[in-house]
């Protein structure tokens, strides 16, 4: 049963350690019950969640990192909420893995070499990762990376997608029909990656 809090209603956390499309569908269906209609552009939402799962499975928990991690499995968690007062959806996906700023050099070494001066800037590394539209294997069946994840965050005017990874924060907003982004860094590392879609209905 969904939890209630004033004008905001929540769906329970879903967690797994593999890429499982039915989990993305389950979250979408639970969210649809809360807003009492189909989730707008739900195919892009499901694709974004599945791509996030794929990134976790292939990049977030490499063997040398997992050996030091307290987690026994390469897990991820996701949840969602609906604020009826502001007619706004929030979808959150989190993993406790290596982080985008550290995994990008491992998966796209040649691309990272061109980012002179940015390698120690986690926020800029996240921004750079959004420009990489393929995985390190160059296999088109392995997903499209962050571009597919951020696509749903451009659903409507004022909607945003925020990616926090290690010390970096990247925010992409749809403003006046165009994309506007910003990056910054925080002092303390998140020690993982958190993706938040905020969608105005």
C-alpha positions as CSV (number, residue, x, y, z in Angstrom):
1,X,0.0,0.0,0.0
2,X,1.3,3.5,-0.9
3,X,2.2,5.8,2.0
4,X,0.5,9.2,2.3
5,X,1.9,12.5,3.5
6,X,-0.3,15.6,3.2
7,X,-0.4,16.2,-0.6
8,X,2.4,13.8,-1.5
9,X,1.9,10.1,-2.0
10,X,4.8,7.6,-2.3
11,X,5.3,4.2,-3.7
12,X,7.5,1.6,-1.9
13,X,11.1,1.1,-2.8
14,X,12.0,-1.5,-5.3
15,X,15.4,-3.1,-5.2
16,X,17.3,-5.7,-7.2
17,X,20.8,-6.7,-8.3
18,X,20.1,-7.3,-12.0
19,X,18.5,-5.7,-15.1
20,X,14.8,-6.6,-14.7
21,X,12.3,-4.8,-17.0
22,X,9.4,-5.9,-14.9
23,X,10.6,-3.8,-12.0
24,X,10.5,-0.7,-14.1
25,X,7.0,-1.7,-15.2
26,X,5.9,-2.3,-11.6
27,X,7.1,1.2,-10.5
28,X,5.3,2.8,-13.5
29,X,2.1,0.9,-12.6
30,X,2.2,1.9,-9.0
31,X,2.8,5.5,-10.0
32,X,-0.1,5.4,-12.4
33,X,-2.4,4.3,-9.5
34,X,-1.3,7.3,-7.5
35,X,-1.9,9.8,-10.2
36,X,-5.0,7.9,-11.3
37,X,-4.0,7.9,-15.0
38,X,-1.2,6.5,-17.1
39,X,2.2,8.0,-16.5
40,X,2.9,10.4,-19.3
41,X,5.4,9.2,-21.9
42,X,5.8,6.1,-19.8
43,X,7.8,4.2,-22.4
44,X,10.6,6.8,-22.0
45,X,10.4,6.5,-18.2
46,X,10.7,2.7,-18.4
47,X,13.6,2.9,-20.9
48,X,15.4,5.3,-18.6
49,X,15.0,3.1,-15.6
50,X,16.1,0.0,-17.5
51,X,19.1,1.9,-18.8
52,X,20.0,3.0,-15.3
53,X,19.8,-0.7,-14.2
54,X,22.0,-1.6,-17.1
55,X,24.6,0.9,-16.2
56,X,24.7,-0.5,-12.6
57,X,25.0,-4.0,-13.9
58,X,27.9,-3.2,-16.3
59,X,29.8,-0.3,-14.7
60,X,28.8,0.5,-11.1
61,X,30.3,-2.5,-9.3
62,X,33.5,-3.6,-11.0
63,X,35.3,-6.5,-9.3
64,X,38.1,-4.4,-7.8
65,X,35.4,-2.1,-6.3
66,X,33.0,-4.7,-5.1
67,X,35.8,-6.4,-3.1
68,X,36.0,-3.3,-0.9
69,X,32.2,-2.7,-0.8
70,X,30.1,-3.7,2.2
71,X,27.4,-4.8,-0.3
72,X,27.3,-8.4,-1.3
73,X,25.5,-7.8,-4.6
74,X,25.6,-4.9,-7.1
75,X,22.2,-3.6,-5.9
76,X,20.1,-0.6,-7.0
77,X,17.0,1.0,-5.4
78,X,14.2,3.1,-6.9
79,X,11.1,4.8,-5.8
80,X,8.6,7.5,-6.8
81,X,6.1,10.0,-5.5
82,X,3.4,12.4,-6.7
83,X,2.8,15.8,-5.3
84,X,-0.8,16.6,-6.1
85,X,-0.6,20.2,-4.9
86,X,2.0,21.0,-7.5
87,X,1.0,18.3,-10.0
88,X,4.6,16.9,-10.0
89,X,6.1,13.5,-10.3
90,X,9.4,12.5,-8.7
91,X,11.2,9.3,-9.7
92,X,14.5,8.4,-7.9
93,X,17.0,5.7,-8.8
94,X,20.1,5.0,-6.6
95,X,23.1,2.8,-6.6
96,X,26.0,2.6,-4.0
97,X,28.6,1.9,-6.7
98,X,31.8,3.3,-8.1
99,X,30.2,6.5,-9.4
100,X,30.1,8.0,-12.8
101,X,33.2,10.2,-12.4
102,X,35.2,7.1,-11.7
103,X,33.5,4.7,-14.1
104,X,33.6,7.0,-17.1
105,X,37.4,6.8,-17.5
106,X,37.2,3.0,-17.3
107,X,34.5,2.7,-19.9
108,X,35.4,5.5,-22.3
109,X,39.2,6.0,-21.9
110,X,39.8,7.6,-25.3
111,X,36.9,10.1,-24.8
112,X,38.1,11.0,-21.3
113,X,41.6,11.8,-22.7
114,X,40.1,14.7,-24.6
115,X,38.6,16.2,-21.4
116,X,41.8,17.9,-20.3
117,X,41.5,19.5,-16.9
118,X,38.1,17.9,-16.1
119,X,39.2,14.6,-14.7
120,X,39.1,15.8,-11.1
121,X,35.8,17.7,-11.5
122,X,33.0,15.2,-10.7
123,X,30.3,17.6,-11.9
124,X,31.9,18.1,-15.3
125,X,32.6,14.4,-15.6
126,X,28.9,13.7,-15.2
127,X,28.1,16.3,-17.9
128,X,30.7,14.7,-20.1
129,X,29.1,11.3,-19.5
130,X,25.8,12.6,-20.8
131,X,27.5,13.3,-24.1
132,X,28.5,9.6,-24.5
133,X,25.8,7.9,-26.4
134,X,27.2,4.4,-26.4
135,X,28.8,1.9,-24.0
136,X,32.4,0.9,-23.9
137,X,31.7,-2.3,-25.8
138,X,30.3,-0.3,-28.8
139,X,27.5,-2.9,-28.9
140,X,24.2,-1.2,-29.8
141,X,22.3,-3.7,-27.8
142,X,24.0,-2.6,-24.5
143,X,22.1,0.6,-24.2
144,X,22.6,4.3,-24.9
145,X,23.9,5.4,-21.5
146,X,23.0,8.7,-19.8
147,X,21.4,10.3,-22.9
148,X,18.6,7.8,-22.7
149,X,18.3,8.3,-18.9
150,X,18.0,12.0,-19.2
151,X,15.5,11.9,-22.0
152,X,12.5,11.5,-19.8
153,X,13.5,14.5,-17.8
154,X,12.7,16.7,-20.8
155,X,9.0,15.8,-20.8
156,X,7.5,19.2,-20.1
157,X,8.4,22.8,-19.4
158,X,10.2,23.2,-16.0
159,X,10.9,19.4,-15.7
160,X,14.3,18.4,-14.6
161,X,16.7,15.5,-14.3
162,X,19.3,15.7,-11.6
163,X,22.3,13.3,-11.5
164,X,24.3,13.3,-8.3
165,X,27.4,11.1,-8.4
166,X,30.2,11.1,-5.9
167,X,31.0,14.8,-5.3
168,X,29.4,16.0,-8.6
169,X,25.9,17.3,-9.3
170,X,24.5,17.8,-12.8
171,X,21.0,19.4,-13.4
172,X,19.3,19.5,-16.8
173,X,16.1,21.6,-17.0
174,X,13.7,22.2,-19.9
175,X,13.3,25.9,-20.0
176,X,11.5,28.0,-22.6
177,X,11.5,24.9,-24.8
178,X,15.2,24.4,-24.6
179,X,17.6,22.5,-22.4
180,X,19.6,24.4,-19.8
181,X,22.1,22.6,-17.7
182,X,24.4,23.4,-14.8
183,X,27.0,21.5,-12.8
184,X,28.6,22.0,-9.4
185,X,30.5,20.0,-6.8
186,X,29.9,19.4,-3.1
187,X,32.4,18.8,-0.3
188,X,31.3,15.3,0.7
189,X,30.9,12.3,-1.7
190,X,27.6,10.6,-2.1
191,X,29.5,7.4,-2.6
192,X,27.3,6.3,-5.5
193,X,24.9,7.7,-8.0
194,X,21.4,9.1,-7.5
195,X,19.2,10.0,-10.5
196,X,16.1,12.1,-9.9
197,X,13.5,12.9,-12.5
198,X,11.1,15.7,-11.6
199,X,8.2,15.9,-14.1
200,X,5.5,18.6,-14.3
201,X,2.3,17.1,-15.5
